[in-house]
Amino acid sequence: MNPCKGALDGLKVIDLSRVLGGPYCSQALADHGAEVIKLEPLSGDETRGWGPPFEGTDASYYRGVNRNKQGIAVDLSCSEGIELLMTLLEGADVLIENFKPGTLKRWGIDYTEVLSQRFPGLIHCAISGFGADGPLGGLPGYDAVIQAMAGLMSVNGEADGGPLRIGLPIVDMVTGLNAMAGVLLALHERQRSGLGQSLDITLYDCGVSLLHPHVPNYLAAGKTPRRTGNAHPNIAPYDSYATGTEPIFLAVGNDRQFAKLCEQLDAGHLLQDPRFANNGTRSTHREALKVALEHHLAEHDGAALAQQLIGLGVPCGVIATIDTVVAHPHTQHRDMLVNIGDYRGIGSPVKLSRTPATYRRAPPTLGQDTRTVLEGLGLDAQQIERLYAAGIVRG
């Protein structure tokens, strides 16, 4: 394999999705070599306006998840727009969409009745809030709403405070990752059967799937989990702790790490305390343990101690802000920042030894590649101009 080509080189993806889950999936596929054509309505992906900040005419929110894609703008509410989509699908492997369930059927291109018959090898990835049926079927879903409805907010926040939204769109992003996993599973199976299939990926399912260890704890003990702030419900010490300067986060997962922590803090007497003999007893007496640890931590500089502890094999870190993460030399070392001209974004976390991710194109402006894509479909100049004049396409 040509080492300059990504692992998904030769894969063609038509991406009809907007906002985050679908675009996050298609960008990950594109980073690893897939050809992705992002088809937007004439008004564009709504996240283009989700600012400030803006970079040119587009919000940074949009630009963060749409690199390495060609962008075209087509009106799918009319028959000629649907015809263009069908022409695009002639050579495609994957179709990603996050329309309200039933939209494709209303347009006359339902997967089961039409797409699977005309394109038997096509993998159709449908992302929605709750799926097409069931008690919540067909209802709209956004990340924060699912965080609320799927129980994530109920376990996030201080113990004496109210439920809080997790400070990033975790449900949308995990949905995008699950969509990518589903696409890759279906592609692998297609090698055996020669057939595509339809993927049903919902934000609700993905939100529920994140409830570890809270659902297992509930199923085992019958107690509704409560908020524990930064503390872990099953492990101690696993929390943020005050020091003589800035706070640090300790994530001590076993007795060996706890012993090293106590030795470094000159707190060997804690190892003799039966309340702290093992993780089970430490979890039961976590409040007393925190008081005892913070008594010793008050003598230390947080940043220096965190570096010492993690060097000794005790998971520990300062609580960094975004600016310090961006500037951190390890972020640079791991190639987690991307630069394409005036575009800057987050790099791919998937590091392949022979076929690494590549960053080839900045996120497209609305309809930037419409003409090029239409020409690639074999349309002549007169046909293309007619589509522009009729308002079917934009770019």
N, C-alpha and C positions, 0 to 999 in steps of 0.2 A: 504494500500500500504506500502510496506517495505520502511521506511524512508531513507534507504541507497541507494535506487534506484532512478535514475533520472526520471523526468516527461516523458521522451521519451524512457524509458527502454523498450526493446522489438522491437523497430524500427530498421530496417536494411537499411543502406544507402550505395549504391555503388557510389563513387565519382570519376568521370573521369576528373574533372576540374583541371586546373592549374592556376598559378599566384595568383589572390587575391579574386575576387568576389565569385567564387564557393567555394574555400577553406575557406573563411571567413564564408560562410553559413554553410558548413559542420562541421566546428569546433564548431560553436554555437550549432548545433544539437547534436554533440558529447558531449559537455560539460554538456548537460542535459540528458545524458544517452543513446543516440542512438549509435548503433554499426555502425561505419563508416569504410569502406574498401576503402582506397585511391589507385586507380589503375593508375599507371604512365607508360608512354612509357619507353623503356629501357634506354633512355638518361636522364630520370627524368624530374620532374617539373623544368622549366627554372629558377625559383626563387631560386633554390638551389645554383645557381651561382651568385645571385644578391648581391654581397658584394664587399669590406669588409663593416662591420665586418663579420667574419666567426666564427662559433663555431664547431670545428672539420672540417669536409668536407663541411658542409652546411652553407649557409648564414643565418644570424639572420632574414632576411626578410622572408625566407621560414619557419623558426622555429616559427615565431610569429603567424602563422595561421594554423598550422597542428598538434596540439597536439590531444591526445585522439583518434587517428586513427591507424588502421593497415595499413601498407604500402606494396603493391605488385607492381612488375614491369612486364608488359605483352606487347608483341608486337601485337597491334590490327590491324596492316596492313596485317596480314595473317589470313587465315581461322581458324587455330587452336587457335589463340588468341581470335578471335570472339567467338569460341565455348566455351572457358573458361569464357568469359564475360557472355554469355547466361546461363551458368551453375550457375554463381554467382547470376544472376538475378532471378533464380528459387525461392530463398527464400527472395528476397529483396522487400522492400516497396517503395524505392525512388531511382531514378537514376538521378545524377546531372552531367551535361556536359557543356562545353563551347567551343565545336568545331565550326568551321565555319559552318554556316547553310548548310545543304545538305550532311554533312559528314556521318551521320548515314545511310542515304539513299544510298550513294555510297558504304557503307560497307554491304548493304543488310539487315539492321536492322532498317529501318525507323519506327518511333513510330506508325504512323497511320496504316501502312500496315503490320507491323510485331510485334512490341513490344506490342501494345495494344491488339492484337489478341492472342498472346501467354501468356501475363501476364496482364489480364484485370484489375487487381487491382493496377498495377504499376503507380506510379506518376513520370512523366518524367519532369525534370526541365532543360530547355535549356537556357543558358545564352549566349548572343552574343552582338556584338557592336550595331547593328541596326535592327536585325531581318532578316527574310529570304526574304522579298519582300519590295516593295515601292521604292522611288527614291534612297535611300541609302542601300537598302537591300543587304545583303551578304558581305558588306564591313567590313574590320577589324576595331576594335576600342580598344583603350587603354585609361586609365583614363584621362590623360592630354589632349589627342585629343578631348575627349568628353567634358572636361571642356571648351575647346576652342569653339567647335562647338555648344554646348548647351547653350552658353551665360554666363556661370559662371565666366569666366575670365573677361568678359566685365564689370562686376560689382564689381570686386575685385581689389584693388589697391588704391593708393593715388589719390585724385581728379585731381592733376596736373601731374600725371604719366601715364604710360602705363598699359594695362591689365596684371594681374598676375595670375599665377596658384596658387590655394589654396595649402598651404604647406603640404598637406597630400592627399592620394588617396581617396578623399571623394566619388567620383562617384562609384569606385569599391566597397567600403565598404557599401554604401547605396544599391547598387545592391545586395550585399550579404544579407543584411537585408531584402530587398524586396523578394529575392528568398526564404529566410527562412519563411517569412510571407506567401508567396504563397504555399509553401510546407505544412505548418500547416493548411491553409485554405482547401487545397485539401484533406488532411488527415481527417479533420473534415467532409467534404462533403462525403467522401468515407464511413463514418459510416452510412450514410443514403442510398446511392445508391449502395454501394459495388464496385464501379468502380473507377479506377484511371483516370488521365487526364494529358494532357501536358501543362506545363507552359512556356510561352514565355516572358522571362525577358531580357530587353535590357539595356545596359549602357546609350544609348541615352534617352530612356524614363525616366530612373531614374535621369539622369542629369537634364532634363526639369522639373521633379517633384520637384526639389529642389529650383526652382526659385520663392520662396515666400519671400518677398511680391512683387518682381519685376514684374512678369507677371500680378498679379491683379492690381498693380499700373498702368501699361501700358494700360491694358484693360479699366481701368476707366478713365484715363486722356489723353491717346494717346501720352504721352511723353516717349521717350526712356530713361530708367534709366541710370544714370551716376555713375561713381565711387565716393564713398564718404569716402574713407580711412577707418578708424575705426568707423566712425559715421554711425548711423542707418538712413535710408532714411525717416522713418516715426516718429521717436521718438527723443526727446531731453529733458534733456541731456543724451545722450547715445553714449559715445565716450571715448577715452583715454585722460587723462588730466595731465598736468604737475603739480607737487607739489614742495615743498621745497627740496625733495630728489628724490625718484624714481617715475615714473608715475603710475597712478592708472586708472582703468577702471570703469566708472560709467554707470549703466544701470537703469535709473530712469523711471519707467513705468507709474506713475500716479502723480497727484497733491499732494497727501498726502506724498509720498516719497520725492517729490521736496521740500515741506515745511520742512520736517525733515532735509534734506540736508542743506538748507539755515540756519536753526536754529543752526545746529552743526558748521557751518562755520561763525556764527555771521554775516550773510548776509541777515537779515530779510528784508532789503529794496528792495531786488530783488523780493520779493513776492508782492510788491506794484507796480512794474513796469508793465504796461499793455502789454509790449512785451513778458512778461514771465508768463502771467496769466493762461495759460493752455497749454497743449501739442501742440495744433495747432499753437498757436502764438510762443511758444518756438521753434518749428521746423522751422518756417518762419524766426526767428531771431537767429538761432543757432550760427552764428559766433559771434555776440555780446554777447550772453550768455556764450560762451566758454571763451571769454576774461574776462568777469566779474567773472566767477567762478575761473579761474586760478589766478586772482589777489588775491583772498582769499586763494586758495589752496597753494600758494607760502609760506604761513606762517606755513605749516604743514609738518610733516614727513609722507610720502606716506603710508608706511606699517602700522604705528600706526593708521592713520586716516581711512584707509580701514577697519581695524578690528573694529574700533568704529562705523563706518557707517553701516556695515553689521549687527552688533549687534543691531543697532537701527531699522533694517528692510529696510535699503536703500541698494539695490544690488550694491556691490562694491568689487573690488579685485585688488591686485597687479598683475602685468603681470609676471607670473612665467615662469621659464625655465624648461625644461624637467627634469633636475637633481633634482630641488627642488620639482617637482611634485612627482617623484619617492620616495623621502625622506620624503614627508609630512606625518605626523602621521594620517591624515584622509584617505589618500590613503591606509595605512596599516589597519586602522580600518575598512574600507569598503571591505577588502579582494580583492583589485584590483591588487595585484601582486601574481603570481603563482610560486611556486617552486616545481619542480619534479626532484630530483637528481641535476644534473648540469644545468637543464633547468630552465629558468626564463622567464615569459611572463606576459601579461595583463590578469587579471581575467575577469570573466563574469559580465556584469552590471545588469543582470537579477537575482534578488534575490527572490527565492520562499521559503515560510516559511517551508513547509514540505519536499519538494523535491529539495533542492538546487543543483546548478551545482557542479560537482565533477571533479577533475583533476587526471586522472588515468595513463596516458601514455605520455611520452615525444614524440615529433614529430619523426616519423620513419625515419631511414636512407633509402636510395633507396633500395627497395626490401627486407626490413628487415623481413617482415612477409610472404613472398611469399610461402615458404615451408609449414608453418603452415596453411595458408589459403587453399592451394591445398590439404593438408591432410584432412582438414575439409570438403572438397568437396567430399571426398571418393576416391581420386586417390591413387593408391598404389605406393610404392617406385620406381618401375620400370617405371611406367608412368611419374612420376615426374622427374626422371633422364633423360628420353628421351626428355622432354620439355626443361630442362636446356641445354642438349647437342645440341638440334636443335636451340637454341637461341630464343625460344618463350618466355621464362621467365628469370628473373634475380633476384638474391638475395643471 
